[in-house]
Amino acid sequence: MRSPAPRRFSTPVLLALLWVTAIVAGRAEAQPGAVFSETVIDVGDVNKGERASYEFTVQNEGDKVLQITEVKPSCGCTVAEYDKTIKPGGTGKITAVVDTTNFKGPIAKSVKVFTNDPINPRVNLVIKANIKTHVEIEPGYARFVAVYGEPNAKSVQRVWSREKPDLEILGAKSPYPHVKVAYAEATSDEREGGVSGNQWRITVELDADAPVGPMADYIDVATDHPERQTIRIPVSGFVRPVLSVTPRVADFGRREVAEPQTASLEIRNMSKSAVDLAEISTDIQGLQAEIEPLEEGRLYKVLLTLKPGIKKGRFRGLVTINTTSNKQPVLEVNVKGVVL
């Protein structure tokens, strides 16, 4: 009887065998071993506005120190703390926290954990919860994108409770002096159909003179609901200047000025009314500034030119532009650079 021919493996199979062999050999060389007691946890019902947290446990079943190199939470989830190193045979903790302010109903938020375990280098941890609102709010947020000096912007919130039809609103507190909050029980014309019991309207109003810049905070509303004594309504957005400058700083960088060197700015009118740029000047000697209308009353280009002969070294100063806007009559732009 002929002896069987030696078995031949295809290249992919051979590579797979080599990979498994390498892993086994790696374990033999002392490696960490990350083993999580659970990777998915359902914390059940959580009242909206509360923080849902859970402490995940990881055991190092290897014979080398386990290192948690990075932890990446998903949107709406944070990691309060975690053990960065775990000795062989030891146990570590990863505490994940979910802020439920902006959620309702069933949610699932994840945390990606990266370790130096060659076999289990990345683990996905999940917190599930059911966010109970108790008090309904629509739309549930107030977002403003406004221009300084423009008429006041408003956002109206509707509030009611199916659990407590006689819901009362006891107060409302704004995080900003330029954001006014008022509340009143909805009139018969303002009520939404299909909802019985008390209905409330909360009016959030942004003042016309609200300062330029971003907003990101919460309006606190007090109620007599035993489970939702405080409602938090996110208020966010941005108040734009009348005139927007791009870029905000004219930076020439480092240049030789044997020949004229130029840079430009774009000035855009964000308001509803037309605005003209009346006059331009600069306090930097050797810098020339000119206005070029691209769209009268709406869009302009400012051309800045460094003239040959300008003093060498670092320079810094302002370009000042007079405008016809009574909300922003003067526009100042920082200019800087180094002449070689």
VEXDRENSE-884609 format. One record per residue (C-alpha): residue number from 1; residue in three letters; x, y, z. Coordinates in pm, 1 decimal, padded with zeros to 6 digits. Example, Ala and Ser with C-alpha at 12.3 -4.5 7.8 and 13.67 -1.06 7.14 Angstrom:
1,ALA,01230.0,-00450.0,00780.0
2,SER,01367.0,-00106.0,00714.0
END
This chain:
1,MET,00000.0,00000.0,00000.0
2,ARG,00131.2,00337.6,-00096.7
3,SER,00185.6,00580.9,00189.2
4,PRO,-00037.8,00891.1,00168.9
5,ALA,00110.2,01194.6,00003.3
6,PRO,00208.6,01477.0,00240.6
7,ARG,-00077.7,01725.8,00291.7
8,ARG,-00032.2,02058.6,00121.0
9,PHE,-00188.5,02379.8,00249.6
10,SER,-00292.9,02675.5,00041.7
11,THR,-00117.8,03005.8,00108.5
12,PRO,-00414.3,03164.4,00300.2
13,VAL,-00448.7,02857.6,00524.3
14,LEU,-00074.5,02850.8,00585.9
15,LEU,-00073.7,03219.2,00681.7
16,ALA,-00364.0,03158.5,00921.3
17,LEU,-00177.7,02869.2,01085.9
18,LEU,00131.1,03085.3,01123.2
19,TRP,-00080.2,03365.1,01278.7
20,VAL,-00234.4,03124.4,01534.8
21,THR,00109.5,02983.7,01610.5
22,ALA,00242.8,03335.5,01666.7
23,ILE,-00045.4,03418.6,01902.6
24,VAL,00013.2,03100.6,02105.3
25,ALA,00383.9,03176.3,02115.3
26,GLY,00307.3,03533.0,02220.6
27,ARG,00098.7,03406.6,02512.1
28,ALA,00390.2,03184.6,02606.5
29,GLU,00611.8,03491.6,02619.8
30,ALA,00396.1,03651.4,02894.2
31,GLN,00113.8,03873.7,02779.8
32,PRO,-00171.9,04059.0,02947.1
33,GLY,-00523.9,03921.2,02915.8
34,ALA,-00822.8,04156.3,02934.1
35,VAL,-01144.1,03982.2,03041.9
36,PHE,-01456.4,04189.6,03113.2
37,SER,-01721.4,04054.1,03348.2
38,GLU,-01985.1,04208.8,03117.6
39,THR,-01973.3,04434.1,02815.7
40,VAL,-02344.1,04528.0,02789.9
41,ILE,-02544.0,04653.5,03087.6
42,ASP,-02905.0,04772.0,03104.4
43,VAL,-02952.4,05008.9,03398.7
44,GLY,-03330.5,05020.6,03345.0
45,ASP,-03545.7,05328.6,03397.2
46,VAL,-03367.3,05659.8,03456.1
47,ASN,-03540.0,05993.2,03506.7
48,LYS,-03458.7,06245.4,03234.6
49,GLY,-03193.8,06489.3,03356.6
50,GLU,-03027.6,06238.4,03587.7
51,ARG,-02688.5,06080.9,03520.8
52,ALA,-02687.7,05709.7,03444.0
53,SER,-02358.2,05551.2,03543.5
54,TYR,-02210.7,05204.1,03563.4
55,GLU,-01877.1,05060.2,03673.0
56,PHE,-01746.2,04799.2,03430.0
57,THR,-01500.6,04545.9,03572.9
58,VAL,-01198.8,04413.0,03383.1
59,GLN,-00975.9,04132.0,03506.7
60,ASN,-00616.5,04081.1,03392.6
61,GLU,-00593.8,03703.5,03343.5
62,GLY,-00253.8,03729.5,03178.7
63,ASP,00092.0,03724.4,03331.4
64,LYS,00198.1,04075.0,03228.1
65,VAL,00069.4,04417.7,03331.8
66,LEU,-00246.5,04513.5,03141.2
67,GLN,-00247.7,04870.4,03013.0
68,ILE,-00566.0,05053.4,02917.8
69,THR,-00416.5,05283.4,02656.4
70,GLU,-00726.0,05481.0,02552.5
71,VAL,-01096.9,05509.3,02625.5
72,LYS,-01332.9,05670.3,02370.2
73,PRO,-01693.0,05740.5,02477.8
74,SER,-01968.9,05796.0,02221.8
75,CYS,-02177.1,06113.8,02200.7
76,GLY,-02366.4,06180.5,02523.2
77,CYS,-02142.6,05950.6,02726.4
78,THR,-01835.9,06034.9,02932.5
79,VAL,-01581.1,05831.2,03124.7
80,ALA,-01550.0,05954.5,03479.9
81,GLU,-01240.4,05748.0,03558.9
82,TYR,-01061.7,05424.9,03477.5
83,ASP,-00758.1,05225.2,03591.6
84,LYS,-00476.8,05271.1,03340.6
85,THR,-00272.1,04971.8,03458.7
86,ILE,-00381.0,04638.4,03610.7
87,LYS,-00136.7,04386.9,03755.0
88,PRO,-00153.1,04017.7,03656.8
89,GLY,-00444.7,03859.4,03841.1
90,GLY,-00573.7,04202.6,03939.7
91,THR,-00903.0,04378.0,03872.4
92,GLY,-00966.7,04726.3,03732.8
93,LYS,-01266.6,04953.6,03689.2
94,ILE,-01400.3,05174.1,03407.8
95,THR,-01678.8,05410.5,03514.5
96,ALA,-01901.3,05532.3,03229.8
97,VAL,-02157.5,05810.4,03281.3
98,VAL,-02446.5,05913.9,03053.2
99,ASP,-02601.5,06259.7,03088.1
100,THR,-02969.3,06201.3,03005.9
101,THR,-03066.2,06568.9,02972.7
102,ASN,-03099.1,06551.6,02594.4
103,PHE,-03246.2,06200.4,02563.2
104,LYS,-03577.9,06025.5,02612.1
105,GLY,-03698.6,05670.3,02568.3
106,PRO,-03463.3,05372.5,02511.2
107,ILE,-03098.4,05463.9,02450.7
108,ALA,-02769.9,05276.4,02410.3
109,LYS,-02436.7,05455.5,02455.7
110,SER,-02101.1,05292.4,02400.5
111,VAL,-01744.4,05323.9,02522.8
112,LYS,-01451.8,05185.9,02321.9
113,VAL,-01167.3,05055.9,02538.5
114,PHE,-00821.6,05001.3,02390.0
115,THR,-00567.5,04778.4,02569.9
116,ASN,-00226.5,04622.1,02513.1
117,ASP,-00378.3,04272.5,02509.6
118,PRO,-00271.7,04139.0,02164.6
119,ILE,-00574.7,03907.0,02142.4
120,ASN,-00833.7,04148.8,02281.6
121,PRO,-00696.4,04495.0,02192.0
122,ARG,-01037.1,04668.8,02162.2
123,VAL,-01355.5,04612.1,02357.6
124,ASN,-01689.1,04789.3,02311.3
125,LEU,-01880.6,04854.3,02635.4
126,VAL,-02249.1,04951.9,02616.2
127,ILE,-02484.1,05118.5,02865.7
128,LYS,-02853.6,05080.1,02791.4
129,ALA,-03127.0,05275.3,02967.1
130,ASN,-03487.7,05383.6,02933.2
131,ILE,-03515.1,05757.5,02989.3
132,LYS,-03845.7,05849.3,03154.0
133,THR,-03951.5,06205.4,03087.4
134,HIS,-04249.5,06235.9,03329.7
135,VAL,-04290.1,06585.7,03187.0
136,GLU,-04310.7,06638.9,02810.0
137,ILE,-04137.3,06935.4,02646.4
138,GLU,-04156.2,07030.8,02279.4
139,PRO,-03932.3,07108.7,02102.5
140,GLY,-03718.7,07066.2,02416.5
141,TYR,-03442.4,07308.2,02316.9
142,ALA,-03397.0,07675.6,02227.8
143,ARG,-03138.4,07745.2,01959.1
144,PHE,-03061.9,08091.0,01821.9
145,VAL,-02852.0,08207.0,01528.9
146,ALA,-02882.6,08583.9,01540.4
147,VAL,-02705.8,08904.3,01435.7
148,TYR,-02617.0,09169.1,01691.0
149,GLY,-02874.0,09449.5,01691.3
150,GLU,-03136.0,09261.1,01491.6
151,PRO,-03493.3,09226.6,01630.4
152,ASN,-03540.9,08990.5,01924.3
153,ALA,-03556.6,08619.0,01843.3
154,LYS,-03800.0,08386.3,02023.4
155,SER,-03841.6,08017.7,02092.3
156,VAL,-04163.9,07877.1,02240.7
157,GLN,-04167.5,07554.5,02442.9
158,ARG,-04483.8,07352.0,02515.1
159,VAL,-04491.3,07168.3,02847.9
160,TRP,-04738.2,06912.2,02990.8
161,SER,-04750.8,06585.0,03184.6
162,ARG,-04963.8,06279.7,03111.1
163,GLU,-04879.3,06141.9,03454.9
164,LYS,-04980.2,06462.9,03631.7
165,PRO,-05252.1,06646.8,03435.3
166,ASP,-05261.8,06926.3,03694.5
167,LEU,-04891.0,07004.4,03643.4
168,GLU,-04784.9,07348.3,03766.2
169,ILE,-04475.0,07543.7,03663.9
170,LEU,-04335.3,07723.0,03967.6
171,GLY,-04050.9,07923.6,03816.0
172,ALA,-03794.5,07955.2,03537.4
173,LYS,-03432.8,08073.2,03555.8
174,SER,-03224.1,08189.7,03259.3
175,PRO,-02846.5,08133.7,03248.8
176,TYR,-02787.1,08464.5,03065.5
177,PRO,-02902.9,08821.6,03135.8
178,HIS,-02971.9,08867.3,02763.1
179,VAL,-03198.6,08559.4,02743.6
180,LYS,-03541.4,08631.9,02893.5
181,VAL,-03770.4,08349.3,03003.7
182,ALA,-04144.2,08379.9,03071.2
183,TYR,-04410.4,08115.6,03130.3
184,ALA,-04788.9,08102.8,03134.7
185,GLU,-05065.9,07847.7,03105.9
186,ALA,-05167.3,07798.4,02742.7
187,THR,-05486.0,07967.9,02629.9
188,SER,-05758.2,07774.4,02448.8
189,ASP,-05614.3,07894.3,02114.2
190,GLU,-05260.3,07789.0,02211.0
191,ARG,-05340.8,07437.6,02335.6
192,GLU,-05224.9,07137.6,02138.9
193,GLY,-05487.1,06877.3,02051.0
194,GLY,-05475.5,06529.1,02197.4
195,VAL,-05330.1,06639.7,02531.5
196,SER,-05554.7,06666.1,02835.1
197,GLY,-05484.9,06855.5,03154.7
198,ASN,-05272.6,07164.6,03200.6
199,GLN,-05058.1,07284.9,02914.3
200,TRP,-04790.5,07549.3,02959.2
201,ARG,-04599.8,07775.7,02722.8
202,ILE,-04245.5,07884.4,02804.3
203,THR,-04122.4,08174.6,02590.9
204,VAL,-03745.7,08210.8,02551.7
205,GLU,-03644.1,08547.0,02403.6
206,LEU,-03299.0,08659.7,02292.9
207,ASP,-03239.7,09033.3,02335.4
208,ALA,-03138.9,09236.5,02032.0
209,ASP,-02833.2,09363.3,02221.9
210,ALA,-02712.0,09013.9,02317.8
211,PRO,-02329.8,09013.3,02302.9
212,VAL,-02150.2,08862.3,02005.0
213,GLY,-02034.4,08506.9,02066.1
214,PRO,-02153.6,08151.7,02135.9
215,MET,-02416.5,08034.3,02383.3
216,ALA,-02430.1,07691.6,02547.3
217,ASP,-02614.0,07645.7,02877.1
218,TYR,-02947.2,07542.2,03028.4
219,ILE,-03270.1,07709.7,03138.5
220,ASP,-03388.6,07561.5,03469.3
221,VAL,-03765.9,07529.4,03505.7
222,ALA,-03917.4,07437.8,03843.7
223,THR,-04235.5,07221.2,03851.8
224,ASP,-04450.1,07053.1,04117.0
225,HIS,-04400.0,06707.2,03962.5
226,PRO,-04248.7,06482.8,04233.7
227,GLU,-04022.7,06308.1,03979.1
228,ARG,-03926.2,06614.1,03772.3
229,GLN,-03897.6,06906.6,04009.1
230,THR,-03647.4,07064.5,03770.3
231,ILE,-03661.9,07062.5,03391.3
232,ARG,-03350.1,07162.9,03200.0
233,ILE,-03398.6,07317.8,02855.2
234,PRO,-03076.8,07352.9,02651.7
235,VAL,-03021.5,07703.4,02513.3
236,SER,-02752.6,07734.1,02249.1
237,GLY,-02650.4,07918.4,01936.0
238,PHE,-02437.9,08209.1,01822.5
239,VAL,-02477.7,08584.5,01799.3
240,ARG,-02292.0,08705.8,01491.7
241,PRO,-02137.4,09050.4,01453.4
242,VAL,-02289.5,09291.4,01202.0
243,LEU,-01966.9,09273.2,01001.7
244,SER,-01778.1,08946.4,00980.4
245,VAL,-01405.1,08955.5,00893.8
246,THR,-01221.7,08661.9,00733.1
247,PRO,-00954.8,08593.6,00841.9
248,ARG,-00992.2,08756.9,01181.2
249,VAL,-00621.5,08846.7,01189.8
250,ALA,-00416.8,08954.5,00886.4
251,ASP,-00093.4,08762.2,00937.4
252,PHE,00176.3,08824.9,00674.3
253,GLY,00407.4,08570.9,00834.4
254,ARG,00779.9,08611.1,00759.6
255,ARG,00851.8,08789.6,00431.0
256,GLU,01116.7,08973.5,00241.4
257,VAL,00979.6,09298.2,00100.7
258,ALA,01205.5,09372.7,-00194.5
259,GLU,00878.0,09392.1,-00387.7
260,PRO,00526.3,09477.5,-00263.6
261,GLN,00373.6,09198.1,-00055.3
262,THR,-00004.1,09166.7,-00031.1
263,ALA,-00266.8,09005.5,00185.8
264,SER,-00643.8,09040.1,00175.6
265,LEU,-00947.0,09032.1,00402.6
266,GLU,-01310.6,08961.0,00324.6
267,ILE,-01572.1,09165.7,00510.2
268,ARG,-01928.4,09039.4,00491.2
269,ASN,-02236.4,09222.4,00615.1
270,MET,-02446.2,08977.0,00819.4
271,SER,-02732.9,09215.6,00896.4
272,LYS,-03049.8,09273.4,00694.0
273,SER,-02968.3,09639.2,00622.8
274,ALA,-02699.7,09750.6,00376.7
275,VAL,-02371.2,09868.4,00530.6
276,ASP,-02101.2,10066.0,00351.4
277,LEU,-01733.1,10085.0,00443.7
278,ALA,-01665.2,10457.3,00453.6
279,GLU,-01297.6,10505.1,00536.4
280,ILE,-00992.4,10290.1,00611.1
281,SER,-00663.5,10368.2,00789.8
282,THR,-00374.8,10188.0,00960.6
283,ASP,-00120.4,10269.9,01231.9
284,ILE,00153.2,10060.2,01063.5
285,GLN,00401.0,10268.9,00866.9
286,GLY,00473.5,10114.2,00529.6
287,LEU,00138.8,09933.4,00508.4
288,GLN,-00121.0,10044.6,00253.6
289,ALA,-00488.7,09952.2,00298.5
290,GLU,-00758.4,09977.6,00028.9
291,ILE,-01127.8,09884.0,00009.2
292,GLU,-01266.7,09705.3,-00294.7
293,PRO,-01648.1,09662.0,-00309.8
294,LEU,-01751.2,09318.6,-00434.1
295,GLU,-02122.9,09360.6,-00365.6
296,GLU,-02232.8,09707.0,-00256.6
297,GLY,-02364.5,09710.9,00097.5
298,ARG,-02300.7,09336.1,00147.9
299,LEU,-01951.6,09217.7,00063.7
300,TYR,-01609.2,09388.2,00049.6
301,LYS,-01246.6,09299.5,-00003.6
302,VAL,-00971.4,09480.8,00185.8
303,LEU,-00631.1,09470.3,00015.4
304,LEU,-00327.2,09515.3,00242.5
305,THR,00010.9,09589.0,00082.9
306,LEU,00353.1,09597.9,00249.2
307,LYS,00563.4,09851.7,00059.1
308,PRO,00936.4,09806.7,-00013.8
309,GLY,01140.8,10004.5,00236.9
310,ILE,00924.7,09910.0,00534.7
311,LYS,01130.9,09876.1,00851.4
312,LYS,01270.5,09526.6,00907.3
313,GLY,01167.3,09324.2,01209.2
314,ARG,00844.4,09228.8,01374.8
315,PHE,00541.7,09454.5,01329.1
316,ARG,00197.5,09455.4,01482.5
317,GLY,-00084.1,09705.3,01455.5
318,LEU,-00441.4,09777.6,01351.6
319,VAL,-00638.8,09846.2,01039.1
320,THR,-00934.1,10068.0,01130.7
321,ILE,-01243.4,10083.9,00911.5
322,ASN,-01528.5,10331.7,00959.6
323,THR,-01868.7,10198.6,00856.6
324,THR,-02221.5,10332.2,00810.2
325,SER,-02362.6,10084.0,01065.5
326,ASN,-02482.2,10243.1,01389.0
327,LYS,-02441.7,09901.7,01557.3
328,GLN,-02079.7,09859.1,01448.0
329,PRO,-01955.0,10201.6,01336.6
330,VAL,-01587.2,10109.5,01371.6
331,LEU,-01422.7,09784.0,01271.3
332,GLU,-01066.4,09706.9,01388.0
333,VAL,-00855.6,09425.0,01245.4
334,ASN,-00522.3,09310.4,01390.7
335,VAL,-00229.9,09293.4,01146.5
336,LYS,00105.3,09130.9,01220.8
337,GLY,00412.9,08982.1,01055.7
338,VAL,00792.0,08988.0,01030.9
339,VAL,00988.4,09173.9,00763.4
340,LEU,01315.3,08993.9,00682.5
END
